Amino acid sequence: MSKKEKKQAQAPAPPVRPPVQEEKANFLTMFSKLDSGQRHRILAYLFWLLGIFIILFAYRAA
């Protein structure tokens, strides 16, 4: 076998990735970085969703 044939038989090594040292962002830290308008909008959506679930639960329970 020639040297070229030996080199072709070997698979190329996958690139080595360094370990990622990222902080896992939790909801409170992400929420604290928002401005007041975005906070109000998110809280309004959560309030409406909670209201819809309460109404649906009351309707099913009746």
C-alpha positions in Angstrom: 0.0 0.0 0.0 1.2 3.5 -0.7 1.1 6.3 1.8 -1.8 8.0 0.0 -4.1 4.9 0.4 -3.3 4.8 4.1 -4.2 8.4 4.6 -7.5 8.1 2.7 -8.6 5.1 4.8 -8.5 7.1 8.0 -11.6 9.2 8.8 -11.0 12.9 9.6 -11.1 13.7 13.3 -14.2 15.8 14.4 -13.4 19.3 15.5 -12.9 19.6 19.3 -15.3 22.1 20.9 -14.3 23.8 24.1 -16.7 23.4 27.0 -19.3 26.2 27.1 -19.3 28.1 30.4 -22.7 29.9 30.0 -25.0 30.8 32.9 -28.4 29.3 32.6 -30.7 32.3 32.5 -33.6 31.9 34.8 -36.9 33.7 34.5 -36.3 36.2 37.3 -32.9 37.4 35.9 -34.4 37.7 32.4 -37.5 39.5 33.7 -35.3 42.0 35.7 -33.5 43.0 32.5 -36.7 44.1 30.7 -38.0 47.6 30.7 -41.2 48.5 32.4 -43.3 48.4 29.2 -42.2 44.9 28.4 -42.8 43.8 32.0 -46.3 45.2 32.0 -47.1 43.5 28.7 -45.8 40.1 29.9 -47.7 40.4 33.2 -50.9 41.4 31.3 -50.6 38.3 29.1 -50.1 36.1 32.2 -53.0 37.7 33.9 -55.3 37.1 30.9 -54.2 33.5 30.6 -54.8 32.9 34.3 -58.3 34.4 33.9 -59.1 32.2 30.9 -58.0 29.1 32.7 -60.1 30.0 35.8 -63.2 30.6 33.6 -62.7 27.4 31.7 -62.1 25.4 35.0 -65.3 26.9 36.5 -67.3 26.1 33.4 -66.1 22.5 33.4 -66.7 22.1 37.2 -70.3 23.4 36.8 
